Structures are given as C-alpha cells and as structure tokens.
Amino acid sequence: MASRVEAIYNRLPVFAQNWACSLEGWRINRSRYDRTFSRMLDDATERANWSVEQIYEWRDRRLVAFLKQTVRSTPYYREQARRAEFDIDGVKGLDDLPKLPVLERRIVQSRNSEFEAELNDREPTQIAHTSGTTGGGLRFPVIRSAGIEQWAVWWRYRYWHKIERSEWCAYFGGRAIMPPGIQTAPFWRVNVPGRQIMFSAYHLREESAVAYLSEIKRRGIRWLHGYPSQLALLAKLAYENSFNLRDQMRWITIGAESLLEQQAAVIKKVFGRAPIQHYGMAEGVANISERPDGILVVDEDFAAVEFVPSSSGGWKILGTNLSNPAFPLIRYEVGDLADLIPGETAPEGEAFAGCRVVRNIDGRRDDYVILANGTKVGRLDHIFKDLVEVREAQIVQNRIGAITVKLVPGDGFDEVVEKRLKAEIVDRLGADITVDVQYVNELVRTKRGKLRFVISSLTEGGIELNGSGH
C-alpha cells in the first residue's frame, strides 16, 4: 500500500507534493500536539527541576508499576515469570533490574507478537517502525499517550535551548520526498503545519549545493536539523562555495547518528554554531539530552536506563520503556555504547542536576554511499524500516554507483521480500544504482562489538575523512 501511495506522490507536480507534505504534517500535528501534549510538556519541564531524590523516586515507582502490569498483560513476560526467569517481586527500583534477564533485539524480532500486551482498556495505537543499529526491521504498536509523552520530552530539551515550536526548520532526514531521478531544483518540499522545509538527502552534491544553500538563506532559516553526516556534508559544500550562513544560524540539532568530532568541528566552523546533541529511539527505552551547558544528561523521568560494562570497552545501553504498555521492552539491549565515568553526575544550575551523565554515545557511524552522479547519501535506515523479515543488514560500497547488501535473513524472508528490498533502494537511490544482495549467517562487528551499517572502501565515501570537510 505504501509503495502505491509513494508512486502516486512521485507523479504529482511540485506544488501538489507540497500540499501532500503539508497534509501529512497537519495529520501528524493533530495527533501529536494537543492539550495532552501541552500538559505533558509542562509536567516534564517541572520534573527536570526536581531534586535528584524526587526524580529517582518517581522513576522507580513508575518502573515497578510498569513491571507488574507487563507480567499480567504480555504473553512473553507472563511465560518468563511462569518459568521463574522473570521475578519482579525483588525489583524495587533501577538498581534491582540486573536481577532480570537482558532482552536481545533478535528475540523481539523472532517473537514479536508475544510482546504485544493484552490490555482491556487499551488506548488507540499507531505502528512504529525502526531499523535500529543492525538494519533489521522492527514494527510495534505504540499507544497514543506514549507517543505524545516522547515528543514532550524531546521538545523539553529543545525549549532548554530556546527553540520554539513556531520556528521554521530546514530538515535533512531520510524520507524520500522526491523521485531520485530529479536533476533540477527545487530539491525540497514544504510542510507548512510542521514548519519544515524538507530537503532531500538523496540529491545533495556539489552541483546542487548552491541551490540548497540559497534556499536556506532566502527563507531566513535559523534552525538546521537532521543527520550529522548530511549536515556536515552541507557545511563542507558551503565552505567550498564560500557561502556564508554564520550570521543567520542560531541552532543546529542532530539525531539518529553519532556525532563525530570532525563533524562537529566543520559544522561549527562553517555555520558558527556547535551542534546540539540528543539521543533517543522509536522504542522509547532510553533518552539522553544535551543541556545548554553542553552536558549530556539522562532523561531519568522518561525511561529506566542502565549502563553495563562491555567486554570490548565502553558501556552497553540497556533500556526499559515506561510509557508504552502496549509493547513493553524490559532491559532491552539497544546496540549502542556510551562513554562515561561511573558516578559522574550533572552539576547544579540546570535541568536534572545530580543525575547521571554520559560523555559520548557510540551509535551509528556510517560511511556515505556515492551515487553515479556524485551524490553522497548518508543514513539509509529508512530502506529497512518495514522489512521485518531482515534480521541484520549491512551495505558495502567498493565502486561508485554500486552497492552490495549483505543480510542475515529472518523468518519469512523470500524472493518477494528481496524484490521489496531492491525496490526500496531504487526508490531512494535511483534506477542507476547497481545492487547485489548477498546472504550471510552473520555480519562482522567492530572491536567494540558494533555493526557498521554502511562501509565504503572509497576514499571519498569514508565518514571519518569526509565528516571533517577536509
């Protein structure tokens, strides 16, 4: 169904596509920002200024209540409790969670329906999609209030930095907002209700850079948001074209990927603003936000977050969602690593004073895929978001205009799914891309146990080199 809608959308003229984007923006705003959102945002803002004792007490009470409801309503955990592998009686708070087993993503993928709760008074839900760190798709229900609370927490940190919801944003994300074969501007579409100018991540290259930058300047956009790989590339192209936006920019916020030091450096050098970091995910099991003083603080009131030492260095992030009883995930291994000093807490004077902090998040660090026309495309997770039949995936590029997709097939993977995969790639990267699919039993990890989702052997495709703009 989604592919048919996209096919119709791609045939529309530009003005009609703008209307379609605005219509979808209106739908999202209507479901996301209502009186419930305003109340949740006010409550979340107030909690961030509580004492650390009050915050931890709130989190632990919420955690215990969530665990009890989960065992009653969710087939997977009810069975775990019956087999005495999930004893919640001994859990009084976050410090007791290690008494329960760690939940791996592969278990959720293979037994997905067993995590769907049987709730009598269930709120309306919507289906969330994520490809996670491994590229394997995951679909799950999220109750309406959980989605609203998550956005309230995300807007709380934006408000800390004085970003208002009325502020227009230049958005660089993974959505395919226009057909890949388009060669001339505009390379953007407008979402009026969402206050977004949505720029295509699949058309940004040397030849189109001035069009992107000129539109940002013409509209007086003060806020850039998107994948750091794309924003660093935009900064690099602005520098090469002597395009000055320093006096115009006020905020640059990033998400979905790890921020590399060289990316932060080139973004600040060119745009005059250091990127503001935030860490979160669709599963809602962890959230970390940057305060105005640059400290990355755990949003302790939103989820129960654990940091467990990794044998390969760093700290594994485990999370328990506290707001979505429709699909509870307890001690869920996110797949990302944190760098931190045990016992280090946030200084007084700003939100979550006395709460836990991290120094850095080691999540996605993907190389670029280079298309035949020279376009560099960063984050490609949207390709896999609906492909729940893929256990893990990795994109490898050894020559321009061609990629190899290495994947570990999951339940239900067949030729039909492979065709869907190739169609998703073509929809985003164009018909000129050469795609080879290879099936493997497992994918190679880094020394820290991370899966690199995109690996390029091309000098111009390596994120470590190109993220700096040098």
C-alpha positions in Angstrom: 0.0 0.0 0.0 2.8 2.4 1.0 4.6 1.8 -2.3 1.5 2.6 -4.3 1.0 5.8 -2.4 4.6 6.8 -3.0 4.2 6.0 -6.7 1.2 8.3 -6.9 3.0 11.0 -4.9 6.1 10.9 -7.2 3.9 11.6 -10.2 2.4 14.7 -8.7 3.7 18.2 -9.7 5.8 20.0 -7.2 3.0 22.2 -5.8 0.8 19.2 -5.3 3.7 17.4 -3.5 4.0 20.4 -1.2 0.3 20.1 -0.5 0.7 16.4 0.3 3.6 17.1 2.7 1.6 19.8 4.4 -1.5 17.5 4.7 0.7 14.8 6.3 2.2 17.5 8.5 -1.3 18.6 9.6 -2.2 14.9 10.4 0.9 14.5 12.5 0.4 17.8 14.3 -3.2 16.9 15.1 -2.2 13.5 16.6 1.0 14.7 18.4 0.3 18.2 19.7 -2.9 18.7 21.6 -3.9 19.6 25.1 -2.4 16.4 26.4 0.9 17.4 24.8 0.9 20.8 26.5 0.1 19.2 29.9 2.8 16.6 29.4 5.4 19.2 28.3 4.6 21.3 31.4 4.9 18.3 33.7 8.1 17.1 32.1 9.6 20.6 32.4 8.7 20.8 36.0 10.2 17.3 36.8 13.5 18.2 35.2 13.9 20.8 38.0 13.1 18.4 40.9 15.7 17.2 43.3 17.6 14.1 42.2 15.9 12.2 45.0 12.5 13.1 43.8 13.3 12.2 40.2 14.7 8.8 41.1 11.7 8.0 43.4 9.3 9.0 40.5 11.2 6.7 38.1 11.4 3.7 40.4 7.7 3.9 41.3 6.8 4.1 37.7 9.1 1.2 36.9 7.6 -1.2 39.5 4.1 -0.4 38.4 5.1 -1.0 34.7 6.7 -4.3 35.5 3.6 -5.6 37.4 1.3 -4.6 34.5 3.7 -6.2 32.0 3.7 -9.6 33.7 -0.1 -9.6 33.8 -0.7 -8.5 30.2 2.1 -9.6 28.0 2.4 -13.2 26.8 6.2 -13.2 26.6 6.8 -11.9 30.1 3.9 -13.9 31.6 5.7 -17.1 30.3 9.0 -15.9 31.6 7.5 -15.3 35.0 5.9 -18.7 35.0 9.2 -20.3 34.3 10.7 -18.3 37.2 13.1 -16.4 34.9 11.4 -13.1 35.5 10.9 -12.5 39.2 9.6 -8.9 39.6 9.0 -9.2 43.3 12.6 -8.5 44.0 12.6 -5.3 41.9 12.1 -2.1 43.9 13.9 0.2 41.5 16.5 0.6 38.8 19.3 -0.9 40.9 17.4 -4.2 41.1 16.9 -4.6 37.4 20.0 -6.7 36.9 18.1 -9.5 38.6 16.1 -9.8 35.4 17.5 -11.1 32.1 18.7 -8.9 29.2 16.5 -8.7 26.2 18.2 -9.0 22.8 16.7 -7.5 19.7 16.7 -10.8 17.8 14.3 -12.2 20.4 11.9 -9.4 19.9 12.1 -9.8 16.1 11.5 -13.6 16.2 8.7 -13.5 18.8 7.3 -10.1 18.0 3.6 -11.0 18.6 4.4 -12.3 22.1 5.4 -8.8 23.2 2.0 -7.2 22.3 0.1 -6.7 25.5 -3.5 -7.9 26.1 -4.9 -4.7 27.5 -8.6 -4.4 28.4 -8.6 -0.6 28.4 -6.1 -0.2 25.6 -5.6 3.3 24.1 -5.6 3.8 20.3 -2.3 2.8 18.9 -0.1 3.5 15.9 2.6 1.3 14.4 6.1 2.5 14.9 9.0 1.4 12.6 12.7 1.2 13.3 15.7 -0.4 11.7 17.8 0.1 14.8 21.6 -0.2 14.7 21.6 -3.5 12.9 19.5 -2.6 9.9 16.9 -5.3 10.8 13.3 -4.0 10.7 11.1 -3.9 13.8 7.4 -2.9 13.8 5.4 -2.5 17.0 2.3 -0.7 18.4 2.7 2.5 20.5 -0.2 3.9 22.5 -1.2 7.5 21.7 -0.2 8.9 25.1 3.3 7.2 24.9 4.0 8.9 21.6 2.9 12.3 22.9 5.0 11.9 26.0 8.1 11.1 24.0 7.6 14.2 21.9 7.0 16.3 25.0 10.4 15.1 26.3 12.0 15.8 23.0 10.6 19.3 22.9 11.6 19.9 26.5 15.2 19.7 25.6 14.6 22.0 22.6 12.9 24.5 24.9 16.0 24.4 27.1 17.9 25.8 24.0 15.2 28.4 23.3 13.8 26.7 20.2 10.1 27.4 19.9 7.6 25.2 18.0 6.8 28.1 15.8 10.4 28.2 14.5 10.9 27.1 10.9 13.4 24.3 10.4 15.5 23.1 7.5 15.1 19.4 7.9 17.7 16.9 6.5 16.3 13.4 7.2 15.9 10.1 5.5 12.5 10.4 3.9 12.3 10.2 0.2 10.4 13.4 -0.6 11.0 13.4 -4.3 11.9 10.9 -7.1 15.7 10.1 -7.2 16.0 11.0 -10.9 15.2 14.7 -10.5 18.2 16.8 -11.6 17.0 20.4 -11.1 15.8 22.4 -8.2 13.7 22.6 -6.1 15.3 19.7 -4.1 13.0 20.4 -1.2 9.3 20.2 -0.2 7.4 22.3 2.3 5.4 21.1 5.3 3.6 24.3 6.5 1.9 22.9 9.6 5.1 21.3 10.8 7.2 24.5 10.0 9.6 22.4 7.9 11.4 22.9 4.7 12.2 19.2 4.0 15.4 19.0 2.0 16.2 15.8 0.1 19.2 13.9 1.5 19.4 12.0 -1.8 20.2 14.9 -4.1 22.8 16.9 -2.2 26.0 17.1 -4.2 28.5 19.7 -5.5 26.3 20.6 -8.4 23.1 21.2 -6.3 24.7 22.6 -3.2 24.2 26.3 -4.1 20.5 25.7 -4.7 20.2 24.2 -1.2 22.2 26.9 0.5 20.4 29.7 -1.4 17.0 28.4 -0.4 18.0 28.3 3.3 19.4 31.8 3.0 16.4 33.2 1.1 13.9 31.8 3.6 16.0 33.1 6.6 16.1 29.7 8.2 17.8 29.8 11.6 17.5 26.2 12.6 19.0 23.1 10.8 18.0 19.6 12.0 19.0 16.2 10.6 21.6 13.5 10.4 25.1 14.8 11.3 26.5 13.1 8.2 24.3 15.2 6.0 24.7 18.5 7.9 28.5 18.0 7.9 28.3 17.5 4.1 26.2 20.6 3.7 28.8 22.5 5.8 31.6 21.2 3.7 29.8 22.3 0.5 29.0 25.7 1.9 32.7 26.2 2.8 33.8 25.1 -0.7 31.3 27.5 -2.3 32.3 30.4 0.1 28.6 30.5 1.2 28.2 32.4 4.5 25.3 31.5 6.8 27.1 32.2 10.1 25.1 35.3 10.9 21.8 33.6 10.1 22.1 30.3 12.0 21.1 30.0 15.7 20.5 26.3 16.2 21.8 23.1 14.7 20.3 19.9 16.2 21.2 16.4 15.2 19.7 12.9 15.7 19.7 9.3 14.6 23.5 9.1 14.2 26.6 9.5 16.4 28.2 12.9 16.1 31.9 12.6 15.2 34.3 15.2 16.5 35.3 16.2 13.0 31.7 16.6 12.0 31.0 18.9 15.0 34.2 20.9 14.1 33.2 21.5 10.5 29.6 22.4 11.4 30.7 24.9 14.0 33.4 26.3 11.8 31.1 26.9 8.8 27.8 27.7 10.5 29.1 29.3 13.6 27.1 27.1 16.0 28.0 23.9 17.7 25.6 21.1 17.0 23.2 20.2 19.9 23.1 16.5 20.6 20.2 14.3 21.5 19.8 10.5 21.8 16.6 8.7 21.6 14.8 6.0 19.6 11.4 4.8 18.5 11.3 2.0 21.1 11.4 4.7 23.8 13.7 2.7 26.1 16.3 5.4 26.7 16.7 9.2 26.2 19.7 11.4 26.7 19.6 15.2 26.1 22.2 18.0 25.9 21.7 20.8 28.4 22.6 24.4 27.5 25.9 24.0 29.3 26.8 21.1 26.9 26.3 18.3 29.4 24.6 15.1 28.1 22.2 14.1 30.8 20.0 11.0 31.1 16.3 11.9 31.0 15.7 9.9 34.2 11.9 10.5 34.3 11.2 9.0 30.8 12.8 5.5 30.9 14.8 3.2 33.1 18.3 3.4 31.6 21.2 1.1 32.6 24.8 1.2 31.6 26.5 -2.2 31.7 30.3 -2.6 31.1 31.1 -4.0 27.7 34.0 -6.5 27.4 35.1 -4.6 24.3 35.2 -1.3 26.1 32.6 1.3 26.8 29.2 0.7 28.4 26.3 -1.1 26.8 23.0 0.8 26.9 20.0 -1.2 28.3 16.6 0.4 28.5 13.2 -0.2 29.8 10.3 1.8 28.4 7.9 3.1 31.0 5.2 4.7 28.9 4.1 2.1 26.3 2.4 -0.9 27.9 1.2 -2.0 24.5 4.7 -3.3 23.7 6.9 -3.4 26.8 10.6 -3.9 26.4 12.5 -4.6 29.6 16.3 -4.4 29.8 16.3 -4.1 26.0 19.8 -4.0 24.6 19.8 -1.1 22.3 23.1 -1.9 20.5 24.8 1.4 21.2 27.6 2.1 23.6 28.2 5.0 25.9 31.4 6.6 27.2 31.0 7.7 30.8 32.7 8.0 34.1 30.8 5.9 36.7 29.3 8.1 39.4 29.6 11.3 37.4 26.6 13.5 37.7 25.3 16.8 36.2 26.3 20.0 38.0 23.8 22.3 39.7 22.2 25.2 37.9 20.3 23.4 35.1 17.9 20.6 34.4 18.5 17.2 36.1 21.1 18.4 38.5 22.7 15.5 40.3 21.5 12.9 37.7 23.7 10.7 35.6 25.6 12.0 32.6 27.5 10.5 29.6 30.4 11.8 27.7 29.6 10.4 24.3 27.3 7.9 22.5 28.9 5.4 20.2 26.0 4.6 17.9 25.8 4.8 14.1 29.0 5.8 12.3 28.1 5.1 8.7 30.1 5.9 5.6 28.5 7.6 2.6 27.1 5.8 -0.4 28.2 7.6 -3.6 25.8 7.5 -6.5 26.8 7.6 -10.1 26.2 11.3 -10.4 28.4 12.0 -7.4 25.7 12.5 -4.7 26.8 11.4 -1.3 24.0 9.7 0.8 24.4 9.2 4.5 21.9 7.5 6.7 19.9 4.8 4.8 18.0 3.2 7.6 14.6 4.0 6.0 15.2 1.3 3.4 14.9 -1.4 6.1 12.2 0.1 8.4 9.4 -2.1 7.0 11.5 -5.1 6.2 10.8 -7.1 9.4 11.9 -10.2 7.6 15.6 -9.0 7.7 17.4 -9.9 10.8 20.5 -7.8 10.2 21.9 -5.9 7.2 25.0 -4.1 6.0 25.6 -2.0 2.9 29.1 -2.2 1.3 30.4 0.0 -1.5 33.6 -0.7 -3.4 32.8 1.3 -6.6 30.8 4.4 -7.3 27.2 3.7 -8.3 27.1 0.1 -7.0 26.4 -1.4 -3.6 26.4 -4.9 -2.1 23.8 -5.6 0.6 24.9 -8.2 3.0 22.0 -9.5 5.0 21.1 -12.1 7.6 17.6 -13.3 6.6 15.0 -13.7 9.3 11.6 -15.5 9.4 9.6 -15.1 6.3 12.4 -13.8 4.1 12.0 -14.9 0.4 12.3 -13.7 -3.2 9.3 -11.4 -2.7 10.9 -9.7 0.2 14.2 -9.4 -1.7 12.3 -7.6 -4.6 10.7 -5.3 -2.0 14.2 -4.5 -0.7 15.6 -3.7 -4.1 12.5 -1.6 -4.9 13.1 0.4 -1.7 16.7 1.0 -2.7 15.8 2.2 -6.2 13.0 4.5 -4.8 15.7 6.3 -2.7 18.9 6.0 -4.7 17.5 5.8 -8.3 17.4 3.2 -11.0 21.1 3.8 -11.9 22.3 2.1 -8.7 23.6 -1.4 -9.1 22.5 -3.7 -6.3 23.9 -7.1 -5.3 22.3 -9.0 -2.4 24.4 -11.5 -0.5 23.1 -13.8 2.2 25.3 -14.4 5.2 25.0 -16.2 8.5 26.4 -13.3 10.5 27.9 -9.8 10.0 31.4 -8.7 11.1 31.4 -6.3 14.1 33.9 -3.7 15.1 36.3 -4.3 18.1 33.7 -2.7 20.3 31.0 -5.1 19.1 29.2 -2.5 16.9 27.8 -3.2 13.5 28.7 -0.6 10.9 25.7 -0.3 8.7 27.4 1.3 5.7 31.0 0.5 4.8 32.8 2.2 2.0 36.3 1.4 0.6 36.2 4.6 -1.4 38.3 7.4 -0.1 35.6 10.0 -0.8 33.0 7.7 0.9 34.6 7.3 4.3 32.8 9.2 7.0 36.0 9.5 9.1 37.6 11.6 6.3 34.6 13.3 4.8 32.9 14.3 8.0 35.6 16.9 8.6 35.2 18.7 5.4 38.9 18.5 4.6 
